[in-house]
Amino acid sequence: MIETAPQVQLWTRDLGSCLHGTLATVLLHDGHDPVTVLGAPWEFRRRAGAWTTEEYYYLAEPDSLAKRLALYHPFESTWHRSDGPGDVLDELRDALAAGVLPIAAVDNFHLPFRPAFHDVHAAHLVVVYRITDTDVYVSDAQPPAFQGPIPIADFLRSWDSANPAHDADVFFSSSPSDRRWLHARMRGAVPETGPAWLARVIRDNVARYRAASPAGTETGVEGLRRYLGGLCAPEPGTEAADAALSELYVISWNIQAQAGLHAEFLRGQGLRWRIPELAEAAARVDAVAHGWTGVRMTGAHSRVWQRHRADELRAHSAELIRRLEVALEQLDLAADAVSRQA
């Protein structure tokens, strides 16, 4: 007899990583729209030396990871490490019994359904939605999408992996899984997402982008311009240059994903309220999201192949800033249009 389990909903976007995908699955499981919750905020934040070699890295401090990605909703998260004296899966079982979908930090090298299986070490996230005596049921929306059981032994190898440094993936290896898991839940009433709320969200996002960077952190247009301007400063081929380009690829993935999701959020709100300025703002924000591709890929290729293209990186960076400034101007117009309906 083939054992079945109630499936959870797979969710992903072309520009997204496992971070947004797994949190979205949790939100959908609890009855919330991930595009509204995760797509309303939009920002740039970077702190030198704070990044880690994980696909799911995002600068959240001093907030929790979920809270920083959902600034306008009471969505919170807590990291746990299963290291009790009993079965290491008991914490995950207890979470499932309480109606929580745990998000496990894993290494793709040990997951049978990933293309990297027994080939490439890389830090990743999956949702756990059932555990039996023999299998752990996981949901992974990142292509190739998978949902179903894997042997407990494979899951434990992945969940407890040292994820050693690996030349095949210089960006997401060398970050141990450590049997970590993320507990993410909505911790209060969700806001009424009417025009007044929407106008405030847009204006808050724009204000953060235009504000000066606080000490020790690069934020907004000013911080992004300063960060991009310094990427070509290290001598090509040095450890400093490799570190700068590795950081660029890691930190920018979920910044790019958030921009793409914010554009989708604005498009949906434009249709909902029939406000054309929102549709135009969505197009401009989407251009910013795709503007990150040139920056990220130029940096990645320079890092992996040691073929530094400083002029190309500067050109892509200048275009990204230009698109961002245009988008902020259009968001001003969109906020005014929304306010007229509030």
C-alpha positions in Angstrom: 0.0 0.0 0.0 1.4 3.4 -1.0 1.2 5.9 1.9 -0.1 9.3 1.1 0.0 12.6 3.0 -2.0 15.9 2.7 0.1 18.1 0.5 0.9 21.8 1.1 1.0 24.4 -1.6 4.1 24.9 -3.7 4.8 28.6 -4.4 7.7 30.2 -6.3 8.6 33.0 -8.6 11.2 33.3 -11.3 13.4 35.7 -9.4 12.8 34.1 -6.0 14.8 31.8 -3.8 13.9 29.2 -1.2 13.5 31.9 1.4 10.4 33.6 -0.1 9.1 30.2 -1.4 9.1 28.4 1.9 7.7 31.4 3.8 5.0 31.6 1.2 4.1 28.0 1.7 3.7 28.6 5.4 1.5 31.7 4.8 -0.7 29.8 2.4 -1.1 27.0 4.9 -2.3 29.5 7.5 -4.7 31.2 5.1 -2.7 34.3 4.1 -1.7 35.7 0.7 2.1 35.7 0.3 2.1 38.4 -2.4 0.3 40.8 0.0 2.4 39.9 3.1 5.8 39.5 1.5 5.3 41.8 -1.4 4.2 45.0 0.4 7.7 46.0 1.7 10.5 47.1 -0.6 13.9 48.2 0.6 17.7 47.9 0.3 19.8 47.1 3.4 23.3 45.9 3.7 25.8 45.7 6.6 29.4 45.0 5.8 30.5 41.5 7.0 27.0 40.4 8.0 26.3 38.0 5.2 26.4 34.2 5.3 26.9 31.8 2.4 23.3 30.6 2.3 20.7 30.9 -0.5 18.2 32.2 2.1 20.4 35.0 3.5 18.7 38.4 4.1 19.7 41.2 6.5 16.9 41.1 9.1 18.6 42.4 12.3 17.3 43.7 14.6 14.0 42.0 13.4 13.3 38.4 12.9 13.7 37.1 9.3 9.9 36.9 8.7 9.3 40.2 10.4 11.8 42.1 8.2 10.3 40.5 5.0 6.8 41.4 6.2 7.1 44.8 7.7 3.4 45.6 7.4 2.1 42.3 9.0 2.6 40.7 12.3 4.5 37.8 10.7 7.4 36.6 13.0 9.9 33.8 12.9 12.4 32.1 15.3 15.3 29.9 14.5 15.6 26.7 16.5 18.3 23.9 16.6 17.2 20.4 17.4 19.8 19.1 19.9 17.8 17.5 22.6 18.6 14.2 24.2 15.8 12.3 22.4 15.1 11.8 18.7 16.3 14.8 16.8 13.1 14.8 14.8 10.9 15.2 17.8 10.9 19.0 17.7 9.7 18.8 14.1 7.0 16.3 15.0 5.9 18.5 17.9 5.7 21.5 15.6 3.6 19.6 13.1 1.3 18.3 15.8 0.8 22.0 16.8 -0.2 22.9 13.3 3.2 24.5 12.4 5.0 23.8 9.2 8.7 23.8 10.1 11.2 25.1 7.6 14.4 23.1 7.7 17.9 24.3 6.7 19.4 21.6 4.6 22.3 20.8 2.2 21.3 20.0 -1.4 24.1 17.5 -1.7 22.1 14.9 0.4 18.6 15.5 -1.0 17.7 12.8 -3.6 15.4 15.0 -5.6 17.8 17.9 -6.1 20.0 18.1 -9.2 22.9 18.7 -6.8 22.4 15.2 -5.2 25.9 13.8 -4.4 27.4 16.5 -6.6 27.3 20.0 -5.1 27.1 21.2 -1.5 24.7 24.2 -1.1 22.6 25.7 1.8 18.9 25.5 1.1 15.5 25.5 2.8 12.6 23.1 2.5 9.2 22.8 4.3 8.6 19.7 6.3 4.9 18.7 6.3 4.8 15.1 7.6 7.1 12.6 9.4 6.5 8.8 9.5 8.6 6.0 10.9 10.5 5.7 7.7 10.2 9.0 5.8 10.2 12.8 6.0 7.8 14.5 3.7 9.2 17.7 2.3 8.0 20.5 0.0 10.5 22.3 -2.2 9.1 24.7 -4.8 12.5 25.6 -6.3 12.8 24.0 -9.7 12.6 21.1 -10.2 9.6 21.3 -7.8 9.3 18.4 -5.5 6.8 17.3 -2.8 6.8 14.0 -1.2 8.7 11.5 1.0 12.4 11.0 1.3 14.1 8.4 3.6 14.7 9.7 7.1 18.4 8.9 6.7 18.7 11.2 3.7 16.9 14.0 5.4 19.1 13.7 8.5 22.3 13.7 6.4 21.1 16.9 4.7 19.8 18.5 7.9 22.9 17.8 9.9 25.4 18.4 7.1 28.6 20.4 7.6 28.0 21.7 4.1 31.8 22.0 3.5 33.3 24.5 1.1 32.9 23.3 -2.4 34.4 24.7 -5.6 31.3 23.8 -7.5 29.3 26.3 -5.5 31.5 29.1 -4.0 28.4 31.1 -3.0 26.2 28.7 -0.9 28.6 26.1 0.5 30.6 26.3 3.7 27.6 27.0 5.9 26.6 24.1 8.2 22.9 23.1 8.4 23.3 22.3 12.1 19.8 20.8 12.4 18.3 24.3 12.3 14.7 24.9 11.5 12.6 28.1 11.3 9.3 28.5 13.0 7.3 31.2 11.2 3.7 32.2 12.2 1.4 35.2 12.0 1.4 36.6 15.6 -1.6 38.9 15.5 -4.5 40.3 13.4 -3.6 41.2 9.8 -4.3 44.8 8.7 -7.2 45.9 6.6 -5.5 46.3 3.2 -7.6 49.2 1.9 -6.5 52.3 0.0 -5.4 54.2 3.2 -3.2 51.3 4.2 -1.8 50.9 0.6 -0.9 54.6 0.4 0.9 54.5 3.7 2.8 51.4 2.6 4.0 53.0 -0.6 5.0 56.2 1.1 6.9 54.4 3.8 8.8 52.3 1.2 9.7 55.5 -0.7 10.7 57.3 2.4 13.1 54.5 3.5 14.7 54.5 0.0 15.3 58.3 0.2 16.4 58.5 3.8 20.1 58.7 4.8 21.8 55.5 5.8 22.2 55.0 9.6 25.6 54.4 11.0 27.0 51.0 10.2 24.4 50.1 7.6 24.0 50.9 4.0 20.3 51.6 3.1 18.2 53.2 0.4 19.4 54.9 -2.7 22.3 56.5 -0.9 23.5 53.2 0.6 23.0 51.2 -2.7 24.9 53.8 -4.7 27.8 53.7 -2.1 27.8 49.9 -2.1 27.8 49.4 -5.8 30.4 52.1 -6.2 32.8 50.2 -4.0 32.4 46.8 -5.7 35.2 47.4 -8.1 37.7 48.9 -5.6 39.5 45.6 -4.6 42.3 44.4 -6.8 41.0 41.8 -9.2 41.9 38.2 -8.3 42.6 39.0 -4.7 40.8 37.5 -1.7 39.1 40.8 -1.1 37.7 40.9 -4.6 36.5 37.4 -4.4 34.8 38.1 -1.1 33.1 41.3 -2.5 31.8 39.5 -5.5 30.6 36.5 -3.5 28.7 38.8 -1.2 27.1 40.6 -4.1 25.7 37.4 -5.5 24.4 36.2 -2.1 22.9 39.3 -0.7 21.3 40.5 -3.9 19.3 37.4 -4.6 16.6 38.1 -2.1 16.8 41.8 -2.6 16.0 41.2 -6.2 13.3 38.7 -5.3 11.7 41.3 -3.0 11.7 43.9 -5.8 10.0 41.4 -8.2 7.4 40.5 -5.6 6.7 44.2 -4.8 6.1 44.8 -8.5 3.6 41.9 -8.5 2.0 43.3 -5.3 1.5 46.7 -7.0 0.1 45.1 -10.2 -2.5 43.3 -8.1 -3.4 46.4 -6.2 -3.7 48.3 -9.4 -6.2 45.8 -10.7 -8.1 45.6 -7.4 -8.6 49.4 -7.2 -8.5 50.2 -10.9 -5.7 52.8 -10.5 -3.5 53.0 -13.6 -0.7 54.8 -11.7 -0.2 51.6 -9.7 0.2 49.5 -12.9 2.8 52.0 -14.1 4.7 51.9 -10.8 4.6 48.1 -10.9 6.3 48.2 -14.3 9.0 50.6 -13.0 9.7 48.5 -10.0 9.8 45.4 -12.2 12.5 47.1 -14.2 14.5 47.6 -11.1 14.1 43.9 -10.2 15.4 42.8 -13.6 18.1 45.5 -13.4 19.6 43.5 -10.6 20.2 40.6 -13.0 23.0 42.4 -14.9 24.7 43.4 -11.7 24.4 39.9 -10.1 25.4 37.9 -13.1 28.4 40.1 -14.0 29.6 39.8 -10.5 29.1 36.1 -10.4 30.9 35.4 -13.7 33.8 37.6 -12.6 34.0 35.7 -9.3 33.8 32.2 -10.8 35.8 32.7 -13.9 38.2 35.4 -12.6 37.4 37.5 -15.7 36.7 40.8 -14.1 34.6 43.2 -16.0 34.7 46.4 -14.0 33.4 48.6 -16.7 30.4 46.3 -17.3 29.7 46.1 -13.6 29.8 49.9 -13.3 27.4 50.3 -16.3 24.9 47.8 -14.9 25.1 49.5 -11.5 24.5 52.9 -13.0 21.5 51.6 -14.9 20.1 49.9 -11.7 20.3 53.3 -9.8 18.7 55.1 -12.8 15.8 52.6 -12.8 15.4 52.9 -9.1 15.1 56.7 -9.1 12.5 56.5 -11.9 10.5 53.9 -10.0 10.5 56.1 -6.8 9.2 59.0 -8.8 6.3 56.9 -10.2 5.6 55.5 -6.7 5.1 59.1 -5.5 2.4 59.5 -8.2 0.9 56.2 -7.4 0.6 57.0 -3.7 -1.1 60.3 -4.5 -3.6 58.5 -6.8 -4.3 55.9 -4.1 -4.9 58.6 -1.5 -7.6 60.2 -3.6 -9.5 56.9 -3.3 -8.9 56.5 0.5 
